[in-house]
């Protein structure tokens, strides 16, 4: 079992949350995390990059100067691939290119859980007893992050009802927000710290237990 300290907004330890590492894959699996990260990253690529061949570039087709007698190298028109502003040799003209990768659902789920396990092992999960704010207040969220020792990039995982907390965190530098039910390996590995409230984390762990029983 992993004992995760539960902190209050001032950073003081008020309780401990026991998490069974068996539900998160028992041990950190770097190969699985790498494979899942590459898949998520590839699936975000738009695939719309294109270049123009010399026939697609606008411009005159007139030869720039005569073949001999000028002291210049022999050259054709301004659209040739060797000149600035000209076309591209072997241009990419395909309108859409897919880079999508696939993983079995069971592997994706395990990778998402294992990424959280890696964060827990490294002490990069900050669990708050409650992230309730009376209204959107960026300065209050900043105080919470500072009191928890968050000094690098941070991912704030919240439930659907935590609107004030989400509004309080959205303008902070190096802080991103995600719904707890959308937590994934890509976002976890892209941030140094994970900030989550106890209720949301317990609900997420309960969903994991339900998935294992259903399987």
Long-range contacts (C-beta under 8 A, 24 or more apart in sequence): 2-120, 2-121, 4-120, 4-125, 4-127, 5-127, 6-127, 6-128, 6-129, 6-198, 7-126, 7-127, 7-128, 7-129, 7-147, 7-148, 8-128, 8-129, 9-128, 9-130, 9-140, 9-143, 9-144, 9-147, 10-147, 11-147, 11-148, 11-149, 14-129, 15-129, 15-198, 17-127, 17-198, 17-201, 17-202, 19-120, 19-205, 21-117, 21-120, 23-113, 23-205, 23-208, 23-209, 23-212, 24-113, 24-114, 24-116, 24-117, 24-120, 24-208, 25-110, 25-113, 25-114, 25-117, 27-117, 28-114, 28-117, 28-118, 28-121, 29-110, 29-111, 29-114, 32-107, 32-110, 32-111, 32-114, 33-111, 33-114, 33-115, 33-118, 33-185, 33-189, 35-103, 35-107, 35-111, 36-103, 36-107, 36-108, 36-111, 36-112, 36-115, 36-185, 36-186, 37-185, 37-186, 37-189, 38-101, 39-101, 39-102, 39-103, 39-108, 40-184, 40-185, 40-186, 41-186, 42-99, 42-100, 42-101, 43-99, 43-100, 43-101, 45-99, 47-96, 47-97, 47-98, 47-99, 48-95, 48-96, 48-97, 49-92, 49-97, 50-91, 50-92, 50-93, 50-94, 50-95, 51-88, 51-91, 51-92, 51-93, 52-87, 52-88, 52-91, 52-93, 53-87, 53-88, 53-89, 53-91, 53-93, 54-79, 54-80, 54-81, 54-86, 54-87, 54-88, 55-79, 55-87, 56-87, 56-91, 56-93, 57-85, 57-86, 57-87, 59-85, 106-215, 109-211, 111-185, 112-183, 112-184, 112-185, 112-188, 113-208, 114-185, 115-184, 115-185, 115-188, 115-189, 116-183, 116-188, 116-194, 118-188, 118-189, 119-188, 119-194, 124-192, 124-193, 124-194, 125-193, 125-194, 125-196, 126-150, 126-193, 126-194, 126-195, 126-196, 127-196, 127-197, 127-198, 127-201, 128-195, 128-196, 128-197, 128-198, 129-197, 129-198, 130-197, 130-198, 130-199, 131-158, 131-162, 131-165, 131-195, 131-197, 132-162, 132-164, 132-165, 133-164, 133-165, 133-168, 134-164, 135-164, 136-164, 136-167, 136-168, 137-164, 137-168, 138-168, 138-169, 138-171, 138-172, 140-168, 141-165, 141-168, 141-169, 141-172, 142-172, 144-195, 145-172, 145-175, 145-195, 148-193, 148-195, 150-193, 150-195, 152-191, 152-192, 152-193, 153-190, 153-191, 153-192, 153-193, 154-191, 154-192, 154-193, 154-194, 154-195, 155-187, 155-188, 155-190, 155-191, 155-193, 155-194, 155-195, 156-195, 156-196, 157-183, 157-194, 157-195, 157-196, 157-200, 157-201, 157-204, 158-196, 158-197, 158-200, 159-197, 159-199, 159-200, 159-203, 162-197, 162-200, 165-197, 180-204, 181-207
